[in-house]
Amino acid sequence: MTDRLPIFKKRVPEWLVILSIFAVLLSSVLLFALSTADGTAAAGYYGASASDIQFSMLMFYAAVASFAVVERRFFARVVTKDYLLICIILEILIAYWCYHTREMWLIFTLRFLQGIVNCGLTSISLNLLFSRLKSEHAKETGYTIFYGMILCVSPLTALFSVPIVENYEYNVVYKAIIFCFLPSAVLLFSVINRVHILRKTPLYKIDWMSFVLFSTMLVLIAYVLVYGQEYDWLDDESIVYSILAILFLFVVSIARQRTLKRPAVDLSVFKSRNFAIGIVFLVILYIIRGAFSLTSSYFITVLGMDSLHANEMMIFNIAGVVVGSIIAIRFLIRQRHLRILWVTGFVFLFVFFIWMCQLFATEAGTDNFYLPLFMQGVGAGMVMSPIVMFIMSSVPENMSQSASSVGIFVRFSTFSLSLAFINFYQLYFKGKHNDDLRSNLTLLDFNLPDRLKMYQSVLNSRGMPRDEAGKAAIGLLNKAVQKQTFLQFCVSYYEWIAVLCLLSIILIALQPVISRTVINLRNRQPAAVGF
């Protein structure tokens, strides 16, 4: 910082400074999963498909991931207080526009713009947070807090939005996020001085072309992975052309970064063995983390919980993330064996998926899931931030921004891939189990007539005419079959993920270099959005 003024006004108490930073950071995090917090309600309001709602979230994510390569130049050039004001105004205007539109193509565009602005807000919040952490291991603490919030983003967003959706039209969530942003942003704006947090640099020669190439490629990746299953993959021309365009843009981007004097992403980061190891485990972690969403779907689809109750259950998972993050911080500060931390975290995740395979049933008490949900949170909290900081520590300080850009690209791609895996295997397993079940449901089965008569008598006892009750009984039977096939899909998919957890544990055990790596982020400025 080159200005003589302190970042925050002298008379402002420290607790108010921290509160204002966290309020803005939490509001920024809530925006990420806002469109998918209640996918059914969103699809119904916009008259869209579930794939459209997923794609709207990935548009936001693609903007964050691609704009990160140029965002730091803006941050370094503009006075922090002015930059915050610009981001606040834009965020509120875009959210207000989202509130007033029902056109899905416009929602895609606005979500992309939201991602760009959110990248700036998150960057401001992280840099301000790190400026207040004065301990020797401030960076480790700051990153662990941030990534812990990311792990909790889905249930937190659902707890925020579901009560609103249940009582109002879906678009009111965008008005609610404005009222969430406004007080927190005004508070933060009022406590900081007009200074530059980063060293002031001229705003010229911004690598806009890298942003355009990266953003186009990421949007196409999202399109292929979200809509590929729906359009039968290579049988659809738009998917084929999109894949060819992705390959072309990837080759052009690589060639361009190699020829630039000051590349947005220095590809020499891949020369580090530890960087490659960290990226592999980041991919594994996000595939595993993506599978966790099936637990909420199981609560709603099979157990019949409403969205709010299902996400209230996730409070135990949030508590686990907090505990796991605290354990991770203690390990990192004391520089204990990192490999032990990773193995323990993945063991917790492995036990969770095996345990859930035993708990999945058409009827179950909610208290049976408290401990597994807590355990999953502990495991995720123990490995998330250490993996990210392992990657950051594996490259020289001057390459930390490149490492961050690669990391967020990998995170975006793996997150999208996880959605594609779930969509594909859900269709595959549901089709397989559905065929197996229906092949046994014939009129020769002694249980089938009894089941139909039971449904019919229950409906008839509640006032439904006998002929209509007979037709409705068949519908109830089909619904029961669908529940059973979804249940079998959850079990089968979690068994695969459990195997992936076990393989991860073996890989970590075979990599002693993990424990020999010292986590050191002392002299590094936080990246625009980290990972």
Protein Blocks (a to p, Z undefined) as FASTA:
>chain_A
ZZfbdfbdfklcfklmmmmmmmmmmmmmmmmmmmmmpmmlmmmmnopafklmmmmmmmmm
mmmmmmmmmmmmmmmmpcfklmmmmmmmmmmmmmmmmmmpcbfklmmmmmmmmmmmmmmm
mmmmmmmmmmmmmbfklmmmmmmmmmmmmmmmmmmmmmmmmmmmmmmcfklmmmmmmmmm
mmmmmmmmmmpccddfbacdddehiafklmmmmmmmmmmmmmmmmmmmmnopmmpmklmm
mmmmmmmmmmmmmmmmmmpmbdfbdfklmmpmklmmmmmmmmmmmmmmmmmmmmmmmmmm
mnopafklmmmmmmmmmmmmmmmmmmmmmmmmnopafklmmmmmmmmmmmmmmmmmmmgc
fbdcfklmmmmmmmmmmmmmmmmmmmmmmmmmmpcfklmmmmmmmmmmmmmmmmmmmmmm
mmmmmmmmmmmmmmmmmmmmcfklmklmmmmmmmmmmmmmnopafklmmmmmmmmmmmmm
mmmmmmmmmmmmmmmmmmmmmmmmmmmmmmmklmmpccdfklpccdfklZZ
